[in-house]
Amino acid sequence: MKFIFSFIILIASICQQPVLAQSKKEAGILVQIETNLRDAARQYEVMMQLVPPGQFPRTYNAGIDKFVTSNSSWWCSGFYPGSLLYLYKESKNKVFLDEANRMLGFLEKEKNNKNTHDLGFMMYCSFGNANKLNPSEKYKDILLTSAQSLSTRFNPTVGCIKSWNGKPGEYLVIIDNMMNLELLFWATKVTGDSSYYKIATTHANTTMQHHFRDDYSSYHVVNYNSQTGAINERKTAQGFSDASAWARGQAWGLYGYTMTYRETRDQRYLDQANHIARFILKHKNYPADGIPYWDFDADNIPDALRDVSAAAVMASALLELSTYSKENKKTYKAAAEKIIMSLSSERYKAKIGTNGGFILEHSVGSIPHKSEVDVPLTYADYYFLEAMLRYKSLVETGKI
């Protein structure tokens, strides 16, 4: 009788456990993700010892053993606290929360920075995640002030938020700017003030109209006339050429329109995200392992450098897009799984205790500027962590 009772208790407990994987493949990926997250925690424990007071991790130069940092006004400043918060969410290790809070203290003043379009990256990836974990009026006020600051860069004649401050009469907008709209959508939901929503959707619409070619590849930069909204030129800053498809730019577009569909449920944005995904995944130069060359049109493919940061952004975006696109669900999921497993390999993932504590190697910042070439980058780590946690959540909830 005792044995039967114990057996019944065992079966009941098993039945109450969440279904962590629906297939053998998913189970294997989840095991790898758990390993990656443990390794990431160990790496960031290393990194925490290298960060100078008031500075934010940017990259690491292995050739000269140099850990490179920035101040809080650099566009990447939000990714380190954001990554720490992802690690805390997963591990519940208070060390990561304490370090994130320390960094948020240095970052808070950027809420008033009206000289950058990157407040979404800087403030929503940091304080936005902090507010999700521990909602507070303080975080809310910081984020709303950030949204107000970002809104000041919107020009209704052009229909876009200005990215870079150019010459008189120029109005420079980069595809990256799609990523910063999430902060504005959040502000409308919290306040009920539709002005943020209107700015975000107007920017998305203008970008959709003028940034994309017929094949749904994206220009990096569109230079508008600030007085009339007419287009002066379309060009690149970080890509191979003005006519090329810079890999991270395609990733920003994919993620940006997927997110914009989530926030609006406007079919146009879902269609745009699907078009961009199709361009990426069907491209003749898209590698079998899912880690794109730094530019789809680089002149030395297959010897061109890969860009791990673009891959990480793509993986996270494709996972979310798979939940919206019924006809492409399996395709997007498989592509994201391929990227996650490739980034988990020795080719791209750093050994514990190396790489300045960064998780991933082999990202490309800007080859034309000879800046951050074939190095770890803080945003590659952030979006890799996001992709892995997103995958876990979607499998565990049965949404993928």
Stockholm file with secondary structure:
# STOCKHOLM 1.0

chainA/1-400         MKFIFSFIILIASICQQPVLAQSKKEAGILVQIETNLRDAARQYEVMMQLVPPGQFPRTYNAGIDKFVTSNSSWWCSGFYPGSLLYLYKESKNKVFLDEANRMLGFLEKEKNNKNTHDLGFMMYCSFGNANKLNPSEKYKDILLTSAQSLSTRFNPTVGCIKSWNGKPGEYLVIIDNMMNLELLFWATKVTGDSSYYKIATTHANTTMQHHFRDDYSSYHVVNYNSQTGAINERKTAQGFSDASAWARGQAWGLYGYTMTYRETRDQRYLDQANHIARFILKHKNYPADGIPYWDFDADNIPDALRDVSAAAVMASALLELSTYSKENKKTYKAAAEKIIMSLSSERYKAKIGTNGGFILEHSVGSIPHKSEVDVPLTYADYYFLEAMLRYKSLVETGKI
#=GR chainA/1-400 SS CHHHHHHHHHHHHHHHSCCCCSSHHHHHHHHHHHHHHHHHHHHHHHHHTTCCTTCEEEEEETTTTEEEEECTTSTTTTHHHHHHHHHHHHHCCHHHHHHHHHHHHHHGGGGGCCSCSTHIIIIIIIIIHHHHHSCCHHHHHHHHHHHHHHHTTEETTTTEECCBCCSTTEEEEEGGGGGGHHHHHHHHHHHCCHHHHHHHHHHHHHHHHHSBCTTSCBCSEEEEETTTCCEEEEECSSSSSTTSCBHHHHHHHHHHHHHHHHHHCCHHHHHHHHHHHHHHHHCTTCCTTSCCBSBTTCTTTTSSCBCHHHHHHHHHHHHHHHTTCTTTHHHHHHHHHHHHHHHTSTTTBCCTTCGGGCSBCCEEEETTTTEEEEECBHHHHHHHHHHHHHHHHHHHTTCC
#=GC SS_cons         CHHHHHHHHHHHHHHHSCCCCSSHHHHHHHHHHHHHHHHHHHHHHHHHTTCCTTCEEEEEETTTTEEEEECTTSTTTTHHHHHHHHHHHHHCCHHHHHHHHHHHHHHGGGGGCCSCSTHIIIIIIIIIHHHHHSCCHHHHHHHHHHHHHHHTTEETTTTEECCBCCSTTEEEEEGGGGGGHHHHHHHHHHHCCHHHHHHHHHHHHHHHHHSBCTTSCBCSEEEEETTTCCEEEEECSSSSSTTSCBHHHHHHHHHHHHHHHHHHCCHHHHHHHHHHHHHHHHCTTCCTTSCCBSBTTCTTTTSSCBCHHHHHHHHHHHHHHHTTCTTTHHHHHHHHHHHHHHHTSTTTBCCTTCGGGCSBCCEEEETTTTEEEEECBHHHHHHHHHHHHHHHHHHHTTCC
//
